[in-house]
């Protein structure tokens, strides 16, 4: 269902640069792994290794790409309750801390979980 909605959005929107990314948090369950998967999907030439790179380095590369490309990004975090660290939600929701003109970019986050008690954790 999510893929269908993202495809519909992509077809409708043609006047902005839009990337959509679906991350399975069962496998990408840390902030660094999630940022790596996002970068792998939208910016193949990032040159980062999944291991040995700090989260701040991933942030720098990610925000530099977003800022220079003036990108709109929709990130779907599937099985988000399997993530060991939800700081990625904080980071993605605050572009004004990382870019000079946050109104030039838009980031949407969709979280999916089967855990009905997830919001209580």
C-alpha positions in Angstrom: 0.0 0.0 0.0 2.8 2.4 0.9 4.6 1.8 -2.4 1.4 2.5 -4.3 0.9 5.8 -2.4 4.5 6.8 -3.0 4.2 6.0 -6.7 1.0 8.1 -6.9 2.7 11.0 -5.3 5.7 10.7 -7.6 3.4 10.7 -10.7 1.4 13.7 -9.5 4.4 15.9 -8.5 6.5 17.0 -11.4 7.6 20.5 -10.5 9.9 19.5 -7.6 12.8 17.1 -7.1 11.3 14.3 -5.0 12.9 11.2 -3.6 11.0 8.5 -1.8 12.8 6.0 0.4 11.4 2.9 2.2 13.7 1.7 5.0 13.1 -1.6 6.8 14.1 -0.9 10.4 14.3 -4.6 11.1 17.6 -4.5 9.2 18.5 -0.8 9.4 17.8 -0.5 13.1 20.3 2.3 14.1 20.5 5.9 13.2 23.7 5.4 11.1 22.2 2.4 9.2 19.1 4.4 8.5 21.0 7.4 7.2 23.3 5.1 5.2 20.2 3.5 3.5 18.7 6.9 2.8 22.0 8.1 1.2 22.3 4.9 -0.7 18.9 5.5 -2.2 19.1 9.1 -3.1 22.9 9.8 -3.5 24.8 6.8 -4.9 28.1 8.7 -5.1 28.3 9.4 -1.3 31.4 7.2 -0.9 30.6 6.3 2.6 31.2 2.9 4.2 28.4 1.5 6.4 31.0 0.7 9.0 33.6 3.0 10.5 31.8 6.3 9.8 30.4 8.4 12.6 26.8 9.5 12.6 28.0 13.2 12.4 29.8 12.3 9.1 26.6 10.8 7.7 24.7 13.9 8.8 27.2 16.2 7.1 27.0 14.3 3.8 23.2 13.9 4.0 22.5 17.6 4.7 25.1 18.8 2.2 23.3 16.8 -0.5 19.8 17.9 0.6 20.9 21.5 0.7 22.7 21.7 -2.6 20.0 19.7 -4.5 17.1 21.5 -2.8 15.4 18.1 -2.4 12.0 17.0 -1.2 12.3 13.7 0.6 9.7 11.3 1.9 11.1 8.6 4.2 9.1 5.6 5.2 10.4 3.8 8.3 8.8 0.3 8.1 8.9 -1.7 11.3 10.0 1.5 13.1 9.4 -0.2 16.5 12.4 -2.5 15.7 14.8 0.5 15.6 17.1 0.7 18.6 17.4 4.5 18.4 14.8 6.9 17.2 17.0 10.0 17.1 16.7 9.8 13.3 13.2 11.1 13.7 14.5 14.1 15.6 17.2 14.7 13.0 15.0 14.5 10.0 12.3 16.7 11.4 14.6 19.6 12.1 16.2 20.8 8.9 16.5 24.3 10.2 19.3 23.2 12.4 21.3 21.9 9.5 20.6 24.1 6.5 20.6 27.9 6.0 17.2 28.0 4.2 15.1 25.2 5.5 12.1 26.4 3.4 14.0 25.2 0.3 13.6 21.6 1.4 10.8 19.4 2.6 11.2 16.2 4.5 8.2 13.9 5.3 8.4 10.9 7.6 6.0 8.0 7.6 6.4 5.5 10.4 4.8 2.0 10.2 4.7 -0.5 13.0 2.6 -3.5 14.0 3.3 -2.7 17.7 0.0 -1.2 19.0 1.9 0.0 22.1 4.7 1.6 20.2 3.8 5.2 21.2 3.9 4.2 24.9 7.6 3.0 24.7 
